[in-house]
Amino acid sequence: MTLYDIPLCTLTGEDTTLAAYRGQAVLLVNVASKCGLTPQYAGLERLQKEYGERGFTVLGVPCNQFAGQEPGTADEIQSFCSATYGVTFPMLEKTDVNGEDRHPLYAELTKVADADGEAGDVQWNFEKFLIGKDGAVVARIRPRTEPEAPEVLAAIEALLSA
């Protein structure tokens, strides 16, 4: 099984998979509306606008596992993201990224090590996984790294230029 085969559901309740993004670079991010890192939504949206036409998408995955910082319903999350940050990138349904009920997507993603060689549980909201055009994870980026950090931009550019 590849990441493309794992069943997913959009925030609006439609069945999907990452295969919908085959041939694109994807920055998959677990997000939350009431977190100190929530302003990263603005940077994520700028990435979407900057690189979207070049075969890139941000994919948001709401998660309420970190201090209950994403308590909203799907409609509340969608409304907050749109009204507060003008989010246009796709969002998946609220998902557990750690623990016993960890989504199968995150069971695979958390096997990937970050730049320091550490794999395992997602540390907090806004942890990022950069997925290449072939569906392979090419980078794991920890939560405090801003979406527009030089190393993130360089990794995106490298994928889009390949």
Phi and psi in degrees as a GROMACS rama.xvg file:
@    title "Ramachandran Plot"
@    xaxis  label "Phi"
@    yaxis  label "Psi"
@TYPE xy
-109.031  172.065  THR-2
-57.654  -31.3888  LEU-3
-64.4934  -23.0995  TYR-4
-89.6866  -11.2956  ASP-5
-77.3337  122.548  ILE-6
-64.6494  135.042  PRO-7
-130.004  169.481  LEU-8
-137.321  135.31  CYS-9
-74.3415  167.289  THR-10
-61.8785  -25.6508  LEU-11
-91.7847  6.48746  THR-12
91.2558  12.3719  GLY-13
-93.5549  139.062  GLU-14
-70.4101  141.702  ASP-15
-157.644  179.76  THR-16
-146.403  170.876  THR-17
-69.3332  -12.317  LEU-18
-59.7849  -23.0582  ALA-19
-62.2482  -18.5326  ALA-20
-111.389  12.8989  TYR-21
-54.0293  134.325  ARG-22
86.8475  -1.0334  GLY-23
-116.123  158.262  GLN-24
-88.3529  138.584  ALA-25
-128.164  132.979  VAL-26
-106.914  103.524  LEU-27
-93.5959  126.89  LEU-28
-135.364  128.567  VAL-29
-81.4137  125.313  ASN-30
-118.662  162.979  VAL-31
-153.635  146.613  ALA-32
-87.1664  -18.4393  SER-33
-124.705  44.5445  LYS-34
-117.38  153.989  CYS-35
-61.8076  -21.726  GLY-36
-93.6962  0.096948  LEU-37
-53.1839  -34.3801  THR-38
-58.3911  -12.2182  PRO-39
-62.0366  -19.4949  GLN-40
-52.8716  -39.0989  TYR-41
-61.9267  -45.3509  ALA-42
-66.3371  -38.49  GLY-43
-62.5822  -42.0038  LEU-44
-66.0881  -38.0342  GLU-45
-62.9551  -39.6056  ARG-46
-60.0561  -44.3318  LEU-47
-58.8558  -45.393  GLN-48
-68.2198  -39.6962  LYS-49
-69.7247  -42.5599  GLU-50
-111.591  -7.70433  TYR-51
-53.8676  -41.3206  GLY-52
-75.7445  -8.60538  GLU-53
-99.3588  10.7642  ARG-54
93.9572  37.7229  GLY-55
-132.204  145.437  PHE-56
-144.913  145.6  THR-57
-87.8378  141.982  VAL-58
-129.991  112.337  LEU-59
-87.9828  140.173  GLY-60
-128.989  94.5007  VAL-61
-59.0362  141.777  PRO-62
-145.498  135.23  CYS-63
-109.671  21.0648  ASN-64
-86.5118  -7.95044  GLN-65
-112.741  97.1404  PHE-66
57.4032  27.9427  ALA-67
59.5601  36.2909  GLY-68
-87.599  5.45752  GLN-69
-135.453  69.8832  GLU-70
-82.02  -10.9445  PRO-71
-70.1607  163.406  GLY-72
-77.0374  171.78  THR-73
-57.1986  -44.0957  ALA-74
-63.9513  -41.6248  ASP-75
-65.2185  -40.9602  GLU-76
-63.6833  -47.9822  ILE-77
-59.5372  -44.5939  GLN-78
-64.7369  -45.1014  SER-79
-60.1408  -48.8628  PHE-80
-62.7671  -41.9913  CYS-81
-70.1944  -49.6658  SER-82
-72.1054  -37.8535  ALA-83
-86.5303  -39.8506  THR-84
-122.455  0.919798  TYR-85
62.3116  31.8368  GLY-86
-61.925  127.204  VAL-87
-115.395  -11.9578  THR-88
-74.7981  155.955  PHE-89
-67.9762  151.648  PRO-90
-128.985  142.278  MET-91
-94.5895  171.547  LEU-92
-67.1008  161.71  GLU-93
-59.5256  132.517  LYS-94
-138.484  144.293  THR-95
-83.4368  128.532  ASP-96
-102.898  -14.2906  VAL-97
-133.968  168.172  ASN-98
82.7882  -170.104  GLY-99
-59.5379  -35.0182  GLU-100
-100.148  20.31  ASP-101
-53.0514  132.862  ARG-102
-64.1414  144.776  HIS-103
-54.4918  -32.2489  PRO-104
-60.057  -45.6898  LEU-105
-76.4247  -22.2755  TYR-106
-61.2418  -36.7585  ALA-107
-79.3124  -47.1395  GLU-108
-59.9746  -38.6501  LEU-109
-73.606  -4.54399  THR-110
-76.0893  -18.2861  LYS-111
-82.3803  134.903  VAL-112
-85.5119  153.072  ALA-113
-84.1963  -171.508  ASP-114
-62.9951  -22.9181  ALA-115
-91.3333  4.45912  ASP-116
84.4055  12.837  GLY-117
-99.5085  123.328  GLU-118
-103.918  -165.337  ALA-119
101.008  -163.84  GLY-120
-51.8417  149.47  ASP-121
-64.6652  134.499  VAL-122
-78.6176  -37.4322  GLN-123
-169.694  -179.667  TRP-124
-58.9246  148.736  ASN-125
71.8023  27.5388  PHE-126
-76.7676  139.922  GLU-127
-120.903  142.499  LYS-128
-125.745  121.051  PHE-129
-94.3456  120.972  LEU-130
-112.181  128.814  ILE-131
-74.7557  173.821  GLY-132
-61.174  -20.9223  LYS-133
-95.0924  2.8383  ASP-134
88.334  3.85057  GLY-135
-91.3223  140.789  ALA-136
-74.9194  123.208  VAL-137
-105.031  -17.2621  VAL-138
-158.194  143.4  ALA-139
-116.538  123.608  ARG-140
-120.539  121.64  ILE-141
-69.7031  160.971  ARG-142
-55.8621  -40.1178  PRO-143
-75.79  -10.9491  ARG-144
-75.2133  120.816  THR-145
-64.6955  147.632  GLU-146
-57.1635  -30.2034  PRO-147
-102.592  20.9812  GLU-148
-62.1068  147.868  ALA-149
-52.5716  -40.4615  PRO-150
-68.6848  -31.0094  GLU-151
-71.4356  -46.4249  VAL-152
-60.6972  -41.7297  LEU-153
-63.3225  -41.0401  ALA-154
-66.1972  -40.5279  ALA-155
-64.7803  -46.9912  ILE-156
-59.0183  -41.4392  GLU-157
-62.0595  -41.493  ALA-158
-66.0333  -41.8502  LEU-159
-73.9721  -23.3852  LEU-160
-86.8448  -16.616  SER-161
